[in-house]
Amino acid sequence: MHYRFFTIVAAVLVMSLTSCNQEETRDDAPKAYYDLKGFIENQIVYLNEKKPEVNKTAILGSKREVSKTREVDWKKELELFVQADINKPSYRQSYEVVQNGPLHYEYRLKPGNDLPVVYLKIDTDSVLKQPLRVEALLRASNKVYNSEKKIVLNTSRHDNLLGVNAYEVNGYQKLIFVEKKQFSIRGQIGL
C-alpha cells in the first residue's frame, strides 16, 4: 500500500511534467534571469552524494502517507524546481522583472503569454548570493487536462554552503470527466 501510494503521487507529478515545455537552454548562453536550474542541479549532485534522511509526507485527496528514507532519486524529486527555471530563449521577453536582486528576485508572466511558470520568487543569502527560499507557481492546461502546482524550497547553511533542507509541492490536477484531485508533498531533509 505504502509503495503504491507514492507511485500514484509520482505518476501525478510526472504526468504534469510531461505537459510542460521541454526546451533546453544552452549552458553557455547568457542568463536573463536568476540561474535557478544551475543551483538545483548542483543540489541534486550534493544530495545524491550525501544521501540524507528524508521525512516525506504525501497527501492525495483524503489519503495521507508518511515515510522516512535515504533512498531518494533527487533528480526526479527536485524536477519541478528545474522546470521552474525561466532561462529559456523563447521565454526571454515573456516575464516582467518585478525585482532583480541583489537579495530578492521576482519574475511574473506578462499578460497574454501562455507559459507554465506563472511566477518565480527567489530570496538569496547576502554573502553566498544563493537561494534561501524559492517559490513558484506552475500551471498547465489543454483540452483534457488542467493542473496547478505551488512549489517552495528552503535552504540552510551546512559546512559553509547552502543546501536544501525542505521542499513542498501543493496543487491539483483535473482531467476531463474526472473529479479534481488535490495533492501535497512535503519533504524535510536531515543533514
N, C-alpha and C positions, 0 to 999 in steps of 0.2 A: 504494500500500500504506500509506504513512505517513498520508495524509489519511483513508483508510478506517478504519484502526485507531482514530484519535482520534474518528471519527464513531461507531464502535461503543461506545467508552468513554463518550462523551457521551450516547448513547442509553440506556445502562445507568443513568446518573445521572438523566436526565430521567424515565425510567420510574419510578425510585424516588421522584422528587419528586412525581409525579402521584398517588402513593398517600398523600401527606401531606395533612393538613387545611389548606385554603387560606384559613381565616378570617383576616380582616384586623383590625387594631387601629386605632381612630381615633387620629390623631396628637395630638389634644389630650387624650386620656384619660390619667389619672394612671397611671404605670408601677408595677406591683407588684414588678417585678424589674429587674435592670440592663438598660438600653436597648441591647442588642446590635444590634438591627435599625438603629437610628439611626446607630450607629458604622459599621456595614458599608456602609450606603447612602452615607455621607459618603466612605468609602474608594473606593467604586465611582466616584463623581464625580471624585475626585482622580486615581485610576489612569487613567480614561478621558482626562483632560486631559494627564497626563504621558507616557502611552504608554511605560512602561518595558519593557526587555527581560526576558523570562521564560524561564528554563530549566525545561522541563517534562519529567517522566518519567511515563509511564503504563504500568502493567502490568495485563494482563487475562489471567488464567490463567497460561500459560507464555510469553506474548508480551510483549515489552518494546519501547517506543518512546521515543526521546528527541528533543526538539525545542527550538529556540530561536526566539522570535518577539516582535514588538512588537504584532502584530495579535491582540488578545485581547478578547473580549466579557466585560467584567468583571462585568456583571450576571449573566450565565449562570455565569461561573467561580466567583463567590462566593455563588451562590444557596443552597447548603446552609447557609451561615452565617446567612443571613437566615431560613431555615427553622428554625434552632436557637433563634431568639428565642422566649421563652415568655411574652411580654406580650400574650396574647390573653385577652379577657374570660372565656371559658369555661375557661381554664387556671388562673385565679386561685387556686382552692383545691386544685389538683392537685399542687403541689410543696411539698416540705419545704425550708425555708430552713436549710441547714447552716451557712452563714456569709454575712453580708450586709454586706461592706465592713469597714473602709474601703479595704483593698488587695486583698482576696480575696473573691470571691463564689462561692458554690456552692449549686446547687439540684438536688434529686433528686426524681424522680417518686414520689409516695406509692403504697404498695401498693394494688392494686385499681383503679388508673387505667390506661387504655389510650390513651396519647398517644405521638406519635412521638419526642419528646425524652425520653430516659431520664435523662440528667443534663447539666448545663451548669456549667462551671467557668470563671471569668474572673479573671486576675491583672491588676491595674491599676498604672499608674505613680503614684508617691506625689505628684507635682506636678500632672500633667495629668489624673489620675483617668480615663485612657483605657486600654483593654486593651493589655497587653504580650503576653499569651497567652490564647487561647480554646481550650477543649476541650469537645467534646460527643459524646454517643453517641445516634445516631438509629436507631430500629427501625421497621419496617413489616411487617405481615403480614396476609394474608387467606387464603382457601381455595386460591388458586393461586400465591401469591407470598409470599416471605419475604426480607427484607433487613436488613442491619445495616451502619452506617457510623460509624466513629470519625473525627471531623474535628478538626483542630488548625490554628490560625492564630497566627503570631508577628508581632510588630511591632518596629520600631526607630525611633529618632529621626532625622528628616530636617527640616532647616530649622525646628528647634524645635517640630516636630509629630511625632506618632507615625503611622507608615504601615506597612502590611502589607509584610513582606519575605519571608515564606514561608508556605505553606499545604500541607496534605495531607489526603487522604481515603483511608482504608483500610477495606475491608469485603468483603462478599459479597452476592450475590443468588442466590436459589434459586427457580426456577419448578417447578411440579409436573411430574413426569416428566422433568425435565431436571437434569443434574448441577449442583451448586453451583459458581458462578463467583466466584473471589476477584479483587479488583481493588485497585489502589493508584494514586493520582495525587499527585505531588509537584510543587510549583511554587516556584522560587526567583526572587525579583524583584530585579532590579538597578536601583536608583535612584541 
